[in-house]
């Protein structure tokens, strides 16, 4: 009788162990599948090794990033990355990139960060990870000052509305078209060229963001007199610096420097320098 009891107990223990092992193995497998492989900047570099950051940006997005004719990049985000690099002694390699493929360039390792008015949103965060936000803005529908139509009338006019290809304004245009509005989308390579399309009559309106439009009109009052902001689209958005998910060390260092800068008097000076205050 005792023998049968011990046998049953032993069998139960063996079955329980097998089930536990299978469960733990499955969980371990899931855990491994969910982890990213260590990236280029997942961990601190060896002592004394130079850190070189390939910085990707839009070459024509004032006042955040602009490539000058002599090949020198300038702008709010350029200053921001230079301040971060100086804090840690990093070397920056500047690499202008087509905005419509810049996220893919980051994923592929062609660049290491994006700091160029990059909006933190759900579709992008499925592929790349962001720093703490550092600037907020709203999307706007803009037309000529002589055009007195309402937003609904413009969006149902069947006419061209200009956007930058690959931008969040482009996403807004697609969203509006899917929801049933009747207009044609004119996709161009920058907000500057999209604005010019409105000014020269190739488009009846422009979807843009206040982060670009407000400082641009400050520095171009002759253009400001020709435009009317019809209204805002959606909730406010934020800009952040984009990194690959697996580059945790790099992202942590960027966040540390960003928060330090944003809580210093230098932050207000930087915003004022580029008309973003």
C-alpha positions, 0 to 999 in steps of 0.5 A: 500500500505504501509502495503504491502511495510512493509510486503515485507521489513520485509520478505526480512529482514527475508530471508536475516537474515536466509541466513546470519545465515546459511552461518555463521553457515556453516563457523563456522562449517568449522572453528571448523573442521579445528582446532586441539584439544588442545594438551599436550603442546598447552599452557604454563604449570601452574606456578611451574609445571615441564615440561617433554619432551619425546624425540624420536630418531634413536638409530643408526644415527651418528653423530646426535643420537647414543645410546651407549652400556651403554644406554646413547644417544650421538650426535649432536641432543642429544646435541641440545635437552639438550641445549634447555632443559637447557635453559627452565629447562625442564626434558628430557626422552630419548626414542630410537624408530624404525625409520620406525614408529617414526612419528606414535609414535609422533602422538600417544603421545608415544613421544613428539618430534623427533630430529634425523636428521628428514627431513622436507618434504611434506608427513611428514608435513601433519601429524606432524609440524616442527621447523625452519630448522637447517641443510641442506644436499643432498642425494647421490648415493654411490658405491665402488671405484672400480665400475666405472659405471654411475648413470644411469647404476647402477640404471638400473643394476637390482642389490640391492641398500641399504637404511634405511627403513622409511628414505628419502633415502627409499623414493628416492628409491621408487620414482626412481623405480616408474619412471622406473629404474630397481634395487632391494631395500635392506631395512635395519634398519639404514644408518650404516647397509646399508653402511655395506651392500655395503661394504660386497657385499650384495648391489652394491650401497647405497642411503644415505645423506651427513649429515650422510656420510660426518662426518662418512667418516671423522672419518673412513678414511679407509672406505672413501678410499673404496667408491665413490660418484656417484652423487647427487639425487634431491635438498638439504633438511633440518632437523628440530625438529618435534612436534605434530601440536597442541603443539604450545607452545612447538614448539614456545619455541623450535624455540626461543631457536634454533634461539638464539643458531644458532646466537651464537658462540656456534653453530659453536662449536657444528657443529665442535664437530660432524664433521658437519661444 
